[in-house]
Amino acid sequence: MTGEFVDQIFVMAKHRLLSLLSNAPDWMIQIASSLLNIAAVLGAFLTLFALISVMERKILARIQNRYGPNRVGPFGLFQPVADGIKLLIKEDIVPIRADKLLHFIAPVLIAATAILTLGVIPYGRNMTPFSIDGGILFFFAAGSTTELGVFMAGWGSNNKFSMLGAMRAIAQMVSYELPLIITVIPVIMIVGSLRADAIVAAQEGYKVAGLVPRWFVFTPWGAAAFILFFISGLVESNRTPFDVPEGESEIVAGHMTEYSGFKYANFFLAEYFGMFAVSGLAVTLFLGGWHAPLSFLQFIPSYFWFFAKLAVLLFVFIWIRGTLPRMRVDQVMGFAWKFVLPMGFACIIAAAVWHYQAHGLAGWLWSLGVVAIVYFGLSRLMETKKKFGPRTYRFAE
């Protein structure tokens, strides 16, 4: 009883608040319910944004053998507050020849679409802010408008570097949005629903005496699709090593070059919210959503498991940023069309084989075979076979 109470405490708190409007019309109760959901999502993820902004610098500092933020507040934890105040009071500079309307709307649109995608993810048992039948479809429909905001930022700035960065960002995002969607198709095929709650429910249960969860990531097609989805998510979030649109050594800050102050902060916020959304969808699709990893741990509140899995994926985002160098733009685009996209189609075929073999051992092996054959075939085709001669280093005397 205590575990159930803790697990549903936020749901019960919402019902308690709505009970104050018991005599109000239905439409007013529905609006109040939506506003409570929006406030909860914004409060949770703005707090997470502040936390991850300082934790990322702490983790990167640890990787690079330095201290990181340690001056503002205890252990530097108030650094996000200082950053927010600084960005709020900085001058908002708009180029004279810029399209002022587009220049203003672009960061608002990008931040708004990133926030919208967070509304259809199940964060715990009975804790989906907006549970709609086409939740996954809505996620990608809302997320795809980011390209429009990026183009508006580049065009509205009236700057060659901004426009070049915007075009490069759009080309990259469109190229990886296709594999991002295609890697979701196997999950939708197996579950037979576009509803995020149904996808989480399909991964309920355990095998092998409660030690192995029935998450899709533990199938050959699911593991391959998860890796491809995660890579595509890195690109969509403009994270290292795919942060080509913001290559400082080439095009300054990309489509954000002519932005300062709080408008720049909106881009910064949208990037992190996009990272939260992609990671949250990966947890929902492949990592069992809010289900516990082991059967005897189910007494722990469901929302704890969701945010624990989300934290692990966010840590991997940061780890990759501190480890890998930036790729060239031609390498990024070639990798999308020559490897990631064909592997995504292979995952669809492997999932179909696994399903029609009744999810048994034979289906598992056949599915693994399909993924392995396509992987090694594509690896062979992408092999450059360039032979480089020995380098001779010459030093000035």
NORLIN-V794286 format. One record per backbone hydrogen bond with DSSP energy under -1.0 kcal/mol. NH is the residue of the N-H (numbers start at 1). CO is the residue of the C=O. If there is no record, write none. Layout:
<<NH,CO> <NH,CO>>
This chain:
<<5,1> <6,2> <7,3> <8,4> <12,8> <13,9> <14,10> <15,11> <16,12> <17,13> <18,14> <19,15> <20,17> <21,18> <22,19> <24,21> <29,25> <30,26> <31,27> <32,28> <33,29> <34,30> <35,31> <36,32> <37,33> <38,34> <39,35> <40,36> <41,37> <42,38> <43,39> <44,40> <45,41> <46,42> <47,43> <48,44> <49,45> <50,46> <51,47> <52,48> <53,49> <54,50> <55,51> <56,52> <58,54> <59,55> <60,56> <61,57> <62,58> <63,59> <64,60> <66,61> <76,73> <77,74> <78,72> <79,76> <82,78> <83,79> <84,80> <85,81> <86,82> <87,83> <88,84> <89,85> <98,95> <99,156> <100,98> <103,99> <104,100> <105,101> <106,102> <109,105> <110,106> <111,107> <112,108> <113,109> <114,110> <115,111> <116,112> <117,113> <119,116> <123,127> <127,124> <130,119> <132,130> <135,132> <136,194> <138,134> <139,135> <140,136> <141,137> <142,138> <143,139> <144,140> <145,142> <146,143> <149,145> <150,146> <151,147> <152,148> <153,149> <154,150> <155,151> <156,152> <158,155> <163,159> <164,160> <165,161> <166,162> <167,163> <168,164> <169,165> <170,166> <171,167> <172,168> <173,169> <174,170> <175,171> <176,172> <177,173> <178,174> <180,176> <181,177> <182,178> <183,179> <184,181> <185,181> <188,184> <189,185> <190,186> <191,187> <192,188> <199,195> <200,196> <201,197> <202,198> <203,200> <204,201> <207,212> <211,207> <211,208> <212,207> <214,205> <217,286> <218,215> <219,216> <223,219> <224,220> <225,221> <226,222> <227,223> <228,224> <229,225> <230,226> <231,227> <232,228> <233,229> <234,230> <235,231> <236,232> <237,233> <238,235> <239,234> <242,239> <246,243> <247,244> <250,247> <251,247> <254,251> <256,253> <257,254> <259,256> <263,260> <265,261> <266,262> <267,263> <268,264> <269,265> <270,266> <271,267> <272,268> <273,269> <274,270> <275,271> <276,272> <277,273> <278,274> <279,275> <280,276> <281,277> <282,278> <283,279> <284,280> <285,281> <286,282> <289,283> <291,288> <295,210> <297,294> <298,295> <300,297> <305,301> <306,302> <307,303> <308,304> <309,305> <310,306> <311,307> <312,308> <313,309> <314,310> <315,311> <316,312> <317,313> <318,314> <319,315> <320,316> <321,317> <322,318> <323,320> <324,320> <327,241> <332,328> <333,329> <334,330> <335,331> <336,332> <337,333> <338,334> <339,335> <340,335> <341,336> <343,339> <344,340> <345,341> <346,342> <347,343> <348,344> <349,345> <350,346> <351,347> <352,348> <353,349> <354,350> <355,351> <356,352> <358,355> <359,354> <360,357> <364,360> <365,361> <366,362> <367,363> <368,364> <369,365> <370,366> <371,367> <372,368> <373,369> <374,370> <375,371> <376,372> <377,373> <378,374> <379,375> <380,376> <381,377> <382,378>>
